[in-house]
């Protein structure tokens, strides 16, 4: 831990914590769901899933596994992609009425995040906004444990099965905010790569860029020693900045993204590549859950707040809709060009892990080298050409920055400080890349 990046700072944190669920990874893991529930002495399960998965083979497999193990269960599928405070409240009512002793979430990040939010409100009451930071919310800390949660992801991107974070859209503000508490970490994560076998190309691309950005943001985040010291260990949040554990997970996830993202998108029969991406997403989730993201995610919330008249192939949802991974990646090259001067060695190391050509590169080239590799991957997977590719132009820059500025926790985790003008400049630079 003698890395210069973690040099002690006046008033800075002196230690970091690692938060993890019990993890099972591999093909066939989902069939073990019932046995896992029996091992933990669960008797009655709430199975939360996506309505698009409800009548499909994955939910059928989960049902069969639970029934074979003698587990009583009830299914709840009234959630939405990009969960909002209204759907979280409805899911909480389902949990309160059902007298369950545990929850299983089976789906993408939206399903897992919905389960976390519902578990919180079912256990402790109130509304989502009560647990958001001021001025949007009341800043109430999650007061204690929630029901046990087994998270079973069906996409290779969010890593939500390994994070204590739930991202929820607040309808009044038409944008997303983060609820974060160590109590929201899933108890068990079951990651079965076969769940991704039938995903459409565009879904694999979007979720793959989410994993890539998680890893990049965690690896380049402000060092944990540059965050304020917290005396009470129970009060330490997992958004604690880059640390040696998150580095380890993020670096391996970047290597996987660089080698397998294009393969996994282009060829649905390439199960080796898709399996690697599923593992990469889990690793990036471990990093995210122990370091936190920064500017690309903060800026993505401005995109999903102000998007209009657009949807994305492969997602059966009405317009307007920009998948999370795409909303993150359209500004990412511009972000890393901006942040590189604060941590050039980190940015060059991240570029190397992604497979960038660094021949002759100096620290002054770090942002360009990393951005160039990201743009190359975006082109090779058919991603939109920056913000302009999802319907934004110069006239939207000011409003985008004003929206993103509210994401103070993520912004403060970046290696470089920024103000409203800086955010505007990054958005402007992200309008087009080629």
C-alpha positions as CSV (number, residue, x, y, z in Angstrom):
1,X,0.0,0.0,0.0
2,X,3.0,2.3,-0.5
3,X,1.6,3.5,-3.8
4,X,2.1,7.3,-4.0
5,X,-1.6,7.6,-5.0
6,X,-2.5,6.7,-1.4
7,X,-0.1,9.0,0.3
8,X,-1.6,10.2,3.6
9,X,-3.4,13.6,3.5
10,X,-4.2,16.0,6.3
11,X,-7.6,15.1,7.7
12,X,-7.9,12.3,5.2
13,X,-9.1,8.8,5.8
14,X,-6.5,6.4,7.2
15,X,-8.3,3.1,6.4
16,X,-10.8,1.6,4.0
17,X,-13.3,-1.2,4.3
18,X,-14.4,-3.9,1.9
19,X,-18.0,-4.8,1.5
20,X,-19.1,-8.0,-0.3
21,X,-21.9,-10.5,-0.6
22,X,-21.4,-14.3,-0.5
23,X,-20.7,-14.9,-4.2
24,X,-21.3,-17.9,-6.5
25,X,-20.3,-17.6,-10.1
26,X,-20.6,-20.0,-13.1
27,X,-22.9,-21.6,-15.5
28,X,-25.7,-23.6,-13.8
29,X,-25.5,-21.4,-10.7
30,X,-29.1,-20.2,-10.9
31,X,-30.4,-23.8,-10.6
32,X,-28.8,-23.8,-7.1
33,X,-31.2,-21.0,-5.9
34,X,-33.5,-23.3,-3.9
35,X,-30.6,-25.0,-2.2
36,X,-29.1,-21.7,-1.2
37,X,-32.4,-20.6,0.3
38,X,-32.6,-23.9,2.2
39,X,-29.1,-23.5,3.5
40,X,-30.1,-20.1,4.9
41,X,-33.3,-21.5,6.5
42,X,-35.5,-19.3,4.4
43,X,-39.1,-20.5,4.3
44,X,-41.0,-17.9,2.3
45,X,-39.4,-15.9,-0.5
46,X,-40.5,-12.8,-2.5
47,X,-39.2,-13.3,-6.1
48,X,-38.9,-9.9,-7.7
49,X,-38.4,-9.9,-11.5
50,X,-38.9,-7.9,-14.7
51,X,-42.3,-8.3,-16.5
52,X,-40.3,-9.0,-19.7
53,X,-38.7,-12.1,-17.9
54,X,-41.9,-13.2,-16.1
55,X,-42.9,-15.9,-18.6
56,X,-39.4,-16.8,-19.8
57,X,-37.0,-19.7,-19.0
58,X,-35.0,-17.9,-16.3
59,X,-38.0,-17.3,-14.1
60,X,-39.2,-20.8,-14.8
61,X,-35.8,-22.2,-13.7
62,X,-35.9,-20.1,-10.5
63,X,-39.4,-21.3,-9.7
64,X,-38.5,-24.9,-10.3
65,X,-35.4,-24.6,-8.1
66,X,-37.4,-23.0,-5.2
67,X,-40.2,-25.5,-5.5
68,X,-37.8,-28.5,-5.6
69,X,-36.3,-27.2,-2.4
70,X,-39.7,-26.9,-0.7
71,X,-39.5,-23.1,-0.6
72,X,-42.8,-21.2,-0.6
73,X,-42.6,-18.1,-2.8
74,X,-44.7,-15.3,-4.4
75,X,-43.7,-13.4,-7.5
76,X,-43.7,-9.6,-7.9
77,X,-43.0,-8.2,-11.4
78,X,-44.6,-4.7,-11.2
79,X,-41.3,-2.9,-11.6
80,X,-39.9,-0.8,-14.4
81,X,-36.6,-0.4,-16.2
82,X,-35.0,2.6,-14.5
83,X,-37.1,2.2,-11.2
84,X,-38.8,5.2,-9.8
85,X,-40.0,6.2,-6.3
86,X,-43.6,5.2,-7.2
87,X,-42.7,1.6,-8.2
88,X,-40.3,1.2,-5.3
89,X,-43.2,2.2,-2.9
90,X,-45.5,-0.3,-4.6
91,X,-42.9,-3.1,-4.3
92,X,-42.4,-2.2,-0.6
93,X,-46.1,-2.6,0.0
94,X,-45.9,-6.1,-1.6
95,X,-43.1,-7.1,0.8
96,X,-44.9,-5.7,3.8
97,X,-48.1,-7.6,2.9
98,X,-46.4,-10.9,2.1
99,X,-44.7,-11.8,5.4
100,X,-41.5,-12.9,3.7
101,X,-38.3,-13.8,5.4
102,X,-36.1,-13.1,2.3
103,X,-36.1,-11.6,-1.2
104,X,-34.7,-13.0,-4.4
105,X,-34.2,-10.5,-7.3
106,X,-33.8,-12.0,-10.8
107,X,-33.1,-9.5,-13.5
108,X,-30.9,-6.6,-14.6
109,X,-29.8,-3.8,-12.5
110,X,-33.2,-2.2,-12.4
111,X,-34.7,-5.3,-10.8
112,X,-31.9,-5.6,-8.2
113,X,-32.1,-1.9,-7.4
114,X,-35.8,-2.1,-7.1
115,X,-35.4,-4.9,-4.6
116,X,-32.9,-2.9,-2.5
117,X,-35.2,0.1,-2.4
118,X,-38.3,-1.9,-1.6
119,X,-36.4,-3.8,1.2
120,X,-35.4,-0.4,2.7
121,X,-38.9,1.0,2.7
122,X,-40.5,-2.2,3.9
123,X,-38.2,-2.5,6.8
124,X,-38.0,1.2,7.9
125,X,-40.8,3.1,6.3
126,X,-40.8,6.5,4.9
127,X,-40.2,7.5,1.2
128,X,-37.2,7.2,-1.0
129,X,-36.5,10.9,-0.7
130,X,-36.2,10.6,3.1
131,X,-32.9,8.6,2.5
132,X,-31.5,10.9,-0.2
133,X,-28.9,13.6,0.7
134,X,-30.1,17.2,1.0
135,X,-31.3,19.4,-0.6
136,X,-33.2,16.8,-2.6
137,X,-33.9,14.5,0.5
138,X,-33.9,14.5,4.2
139,X,-30.5,12.9,4.6
140,X,-31.8,10.1,6.9
141,X,-29.2,7.3,7.3
142,X,-30.6,3.8,6.8
143,X,-31.2,2.9,10.5
144,X,-30.6,-0.8,10.4
145,X,-30.7,-4.2,8.6
146,X,-33.3,-5.2,6.0
147,X,-34.5,-8.7,5.0
148,X,-31.8,-11.0,3.5
149,X,-31.5,-10.5,-0.3
150,X,-30.3,-13.0,-2.9
151,X,-29.4,-11.1,-6.1
152,X,-29.3,-13.0,-9.4
153,X,-28.3,-10.7,-12.4
154,X,-29.4,-11.4,-15.9
155,X,-27.2,-8.8,-17.6
156,X,-23.5,-8.2,-17.7
157,X,-23.1,-4.6,-16.7
158,X,-24.4,-3.0,-13.5
159,X,-22.7,-5.3,-10.9
160,X,-25.6,-4.3,-8.6
161,X,-25.4,-7.8,-7.0
162,X,-22.2,-6.6,-5.4
163,X,-23.1,-3.1,-4.4
164,X,-25.0,-1.5,-1.4
165,X,-26.3,1.1,-3.8
166,X,-29.8,1.6,-5.3
167,X,-30.3,4.1,-8.2
168,X,-33.8,5.4,-8.2
169,X,-35.6,7.9,-10.4
170,X,-37.4,10.6,-8.4
171,X,-40.5,11.5,-10.5
172,X,-40.9,15.0,-9.2
173,X,-37.4,15.9,-10.5
174,X,-37.5,13.6,-13.5
175,X,-34.0,12.3,-12.7
176,X,-32.1,9.6,-10.8
177,X,-30.4,9.7,-7.4
178,X,-28.5,7.2,-5.3
179,X,-29.5,5.6,-2.0
180,X,-26.4,4.1,-0.4
181,X,-26.0,2.1,2.8
182,X,-24.0,-0.9,3.9
183,X,-27.3,-2.5,5.0
184,X,-28.4,-2.7,1.3
185,X,-25.6,-5.0,0.2
186,X,-27.2,-8.3,-1.0
187,X,-26.5,-11.2,1.3
188,X,-25.9,-13.6,-1.5
189,X,-25.0,-13.0,-5.2
190,X,-25.7,-15.8,-7.7
191,X,-24.1,-14.9,-11.1
192,X,-24.9,-17.4,-13.9
193,X,-23.5,-16.4,-17.3
194,X,-26.1,-18.5,-19.1
195,X,-28.6,-15.7,-18.2
196,X,-26.9,-13.5,-20.9
197,X,-26.9,-16.1,-23.7
198,X,-30.0,-14.6,-25.5
199,X,-29.4,-10.9,-24.9
200,X,-29.6,-8.7,-28.0
201,X,-26.5,-7.1,-29.3
202,X,-27.4,-3.6,-28.2
203,X,-28.2,-4.7,-24.6
204,X,-24.8,-6.5,-24.4
205,X,-23.1,-3.3,-25.7
206,X,-24.8,-1.0,-23.3
207,X,-24.3,-3.2,-20.3
208,X,-20.7,-3.8,-21.3
209,X,-20.0,-0.1,-21.4
210,X,-21.5,0.2,-17.9
211,X,-19.1,-2.4,-16.6
212,X,-16.2,-0.6,-18.4
213,X,-17.2,2.7,-17.0
214,X,-17.6,1.4,-13.5
215,X,-14.1,0.0,-13.6
216,X,-12.6,3.1,-15.2
217,X,-14.3,5.5,-12.7
218,X,-13.3,3.4,-9.7
219,X,-9.7,3.1,-10.8
220,X,-9.4,6.8,-11.5
221,X,-11.5,8.0,-8.5
222,X,-10.1,10.3,-5.9
223,X,-7.9,8.2,-3.5
224,X,-9.6,7.2,-0.2
225,X,-6.9,9.1,1.7
226,X,-8.2,12.3,0.1
227,X,-11.7,11.8,1.5
228,X,-12.4,13.0,5.0
229,X,-11.6,10.7,7.9
230,X,-14.6,9.2,9.6
231,X,-14.1,8.2,13.3
232,X,-17.1,5.9,13.5
233,X,-16.6,2.8,11.3
234,X,-20.3,2.2,11.1
235,X,-20.7,5.6,9.4
236,X,-18.2,4.9,6.7
237,X,-19.9,4.6,3.3
238,X,-18.7,2.3,0.6
239,X,-18.4,5.4,-1.7
240,X,-14.9,5.9,-0.1
241,X,-12.7,6.5,-3.2
242,X,-10.1,4.4,-4.9
243,X,-8.3,1.9,-2.7
244,X,-6.1,-1.1,-3.2
245,X,-9.0,-3.6,-3.2
246,X,-11.1,-1.6,-5.7
247,X,-7.9,-1.3,-7.9
248,X,-7.5,-5.0,-8.0
249,X,-11.0,-5.7,-9.2
250,X,-11.2,-2.7,-11.5
251,X,-7.9,-3.5,-13.3
252,X,-9.0,-7.0,-14.1
253,X,-12.5,-5.8,-15.2
254,X,-10.8,-3.3,-17.6
255,X,-8.6,-6.1,-19.0
256,X,-11.8,-8.2,-19.7
257,X,-13.6,-5.3,-21.3
258,X,-10.7,-4.5,-23.6
259,X,-10.4,-8.1,-24.8
260,X,-14.0,-9.3,-24.9
261,X,-16.5,-6.5,-25.2
262,X,-16.4,-6.3,-29.0
263,X,-16.5,-10.1,-29.3
264,X,-19.4,-10.4,-26.9
265,X,-21.4,-7.8,-28.8
266,X,-20.7,-9.0,-32.3
267,X,-21.3,-12.8,-31.8
268,X,-24.1,-14.0,-29.5
269,X,-22.7,-17.6,-29.9
270,X,-19.4,-16.6,-28.4
271,X,-20.2,-17.8,-24.9
272,X,-16.6,-17.6,-23.8
273,X,-16.6,-13.8,-24.4
274,X,-20.0,-13.3,-22.8
275,X,-19.0,-15.4,-19.8
276,X,-15.9,-13.2,-19.4
277,X,-18.1,-10.1,-19.6
278,X,-20.4,-11.4,-16.9
279,X,-17.4,-12.0,-14.6
280,X,-16.0,-8.5,-15.6
281,X,-19.4,-6.9,-14.6
282,X,-19.2,-8.7,-11.2
283,X,-15.6,-7.5,-10.7
284,X,-16.6,-4.0,-11.7
285,X,-19.5,-4.1,-9.2
286,X,-17.1,-5.1,-6.5
287,X,-14.9,-2.1,-7.3
288,X,-18.0,0.2,-7.6
289,X,-19.4,-1.1,-4.3
290,X,-16.1,-0.3,-2.5
291,X,-14.9,2.9,-4.2
292,X,-17.8,4.7,-6.0
293,X,-18.1,6.2,-9.4
294,X,-17.5,9.8,-10.4
295,X,-18.1,12.2,-13.3
296,X,-19.3,9.9,-16.1
297,X,-22.1,8.6,-13.9
298,X,-22.9,12.1,-12.5
299,X,-23.2,13.4,-16.1
300,X,-25.3,10.4,-17.2
301,X,-28.1,11.5,-14.9
302,X,-28.3,14.8,-16.8
303,X,-28.7,12.8,-20.0
304,X,-31.5,10.6,-18.7
305,X,-33.2,13.7,-17.1
306,X,-33.4,15.7,-20.3
307,X,-33.6,13.0,-23.0
308,X,-36.5,13.5,-25.5
309,X,-38.0,11.5,-28.4
310,X,-35.4,8.7,-28.4
311,X,-35.3,5.0,-27.6
312,X,-32.8,2.2,-28.2
313,X,-33.0,-1.0,-30.2
314,X,-33.3,-4.1,-28.1
315,X,-35.2,-2.4,-25.2
316,X,-39.0,-2.9,-25.2
317,X,-39.8,0.4,-23.6
318,X,-41.5,3.6,-24.8
319,X,-39.6,6.7,-25.8
320,X,-37.8,8.6,-24.3
321,X,-35.3,6.0,-23.2
322,X,-31.5,5.9,-23.2
323,X,-30.0,2.8,-21.6
324,X,-27.8,3.5,-18.6
325,X,-24.6,2.2,-20.2
326,X,-25.1,4.4,-23.2
327,X,-26.0,7.5,-21.1
328,X,-22.7,7.0,-19.3
329,X,-20.4,6.3,-22.2
330,X,-21.5,9.2,-24.4
331,X,-19.6,11.7,-22.2
332,X,-16.9,9.4,-20.9
333,X,-14.1,10.2,-23.4
334,X,-14.6,13.9,-22.7
335,X,-14.6,13.3,-19.0
336,X,-11.3,11.3,-19.0
337,X,-9.6,13.9,-21.2
338,X,-10.6,16.4,-18.5
339,X,-9.6,14.3,-15.4
340,X,-6.4,13.0,-16.7
341,X,-4.3,15.9,-15.6
342,X,-5.1,15.1,-12.0
343,X,-3.9,11.5,-12.2
344,X,-2.1,10.9,-15.5
345,X,-0.3,7.7,-14.3
346,X,-3.7,6.2,-13.4
347,X,-5.2,7.1,-16.7
348,X,-2.3,5.6,-18.6
349,X,-2.5,2.5,-16.6
350,X,-6.2,2.2,-17.3
351,X,-5.6,2.7,-21.0
352,X,-3.0,0.0,-20.9
353,X,-5.5,-2.4,-19.3
354,X,-8.0,-1.7,-22.0
355,X,-5.4,-2.5,-24.7
356,X,-4.5,1.0,-25.9
357,X,-1.4,1.6,-27.9
358,X,0.8,3.8,-25.7
359,X,3.9,3.8,-27.7
360,X,5.8,7.0,-27.0
361,X,3.0,8.4,-24.7
362,X,3.9,10.8,-22.0
363,X,1.8,11.8,-18.9
364,X,0.5,14.8,-20.9
365,X,-1.0,12.3,-23.4
366,X,-2.8,10.3,-20.8
367,X,-6.3,11.7,-21.4
368,X,-6.0,11.4,-25.2
369,X,-4.7,7.9,-25.1
370,X,-7.5,6.7,-22.8
371,X,-10.2,8.6,-24.7
372,X,-8.9,7.3,-28.0
373,X,-9.2,3.7,-26.9
374,X,-12.7,4.3,-25.6
375,X,-13.8,5.9,-28.8
376,X,-12.3,2.9,-30.7
377,X,-14.5,0.5,-28.7
378,X,-17.5,2.7,-29.1
379,X,-17.1,2.6,-32.9
380,X,-16.5,-1.1,-33.0
381,X,-19.8,-1.8,-31.0
382,X,-22.1,0.7,-32.8
383,X,-22.4,3.2,-29.9
384,X,-23.8,6.7,-30.6
385,X,-21.3,9.4,-31.5
386,X,-21.4,11.3,-28.2
387,X,-24.3,13.3,-27.0
388,X,-25.2,14.3,-30.5
389,X,-26.0,10.7,-31.2
390,X,-28.7,10.6,-28.5
391,X,-30.4,13.9,-29.5
392,X,-28.4,16.6,-27.7
393,X,-26.8,19.7,-29.1
394,X,-25.0,22.9,-28.0
395,X,-28.3,24.4,-26.9
396,X,-28.7,21.7,-24.2
397,X,-25.3,22.1,-22.6
398,X,-26.3,24.6,-19.9
399,X,-29.3,22.6,-18.8
400,X,-27.4,19.3,-18.7
401,X,-24.8,20.8,-16.5
402,X,-27.4,22.3,-14.1
403,X,-29.0,18.9,-13.8
404,X,-25.8,16.9,-13.3
405,X,-24.5,19.4,-10.7
406,X,-26.9,18.0,-8.1
407,X,-25.0,14.7,-8.1
408,X,-22.6,16.0,-5.5
409,X,-21.4,12.7,-4.1
410,X,-20.2,11.3,-7.4
411,X,-18.7,14.7,-8.5
412,X,-16.7,14.9,-5.2
413,X,-15.3,11.4,-5.9
414,X,-13.6,12.6,-9.1
415,X,-9.8,13.1,-9.0
416,X,-10.2,16.6,-10.3
417,X,-12.5,19.3,-8.8
418,X,-15.1,20.8,-11.1
419,X,-17.7,23.6,-11.1
420,X,-20.7,24.3,-13.3
421,X,-18.5,25.8,-16.0
422,X,-16.3,22.8,-16.0
423,X,-19.3,20.5,-16.4
424,X,-20.6,22.6,-19.3
425,X,-17.2,22.3,-21.0
426,X,-17.2,18.5,-20.6
427,X,-20.7,18.2,-22.0
428,X,-19.7,20.4,-24.9
429,X,-16.6,18.4,-25.6
430,X,-18.8,15.2,-25.6
431,X,-21.2,16.3,-28.3
432,X,-19.3,14.5,-31.0
433,X,-16.1,12.4,-31.2
434,X,-15.8,11.4,-34.9
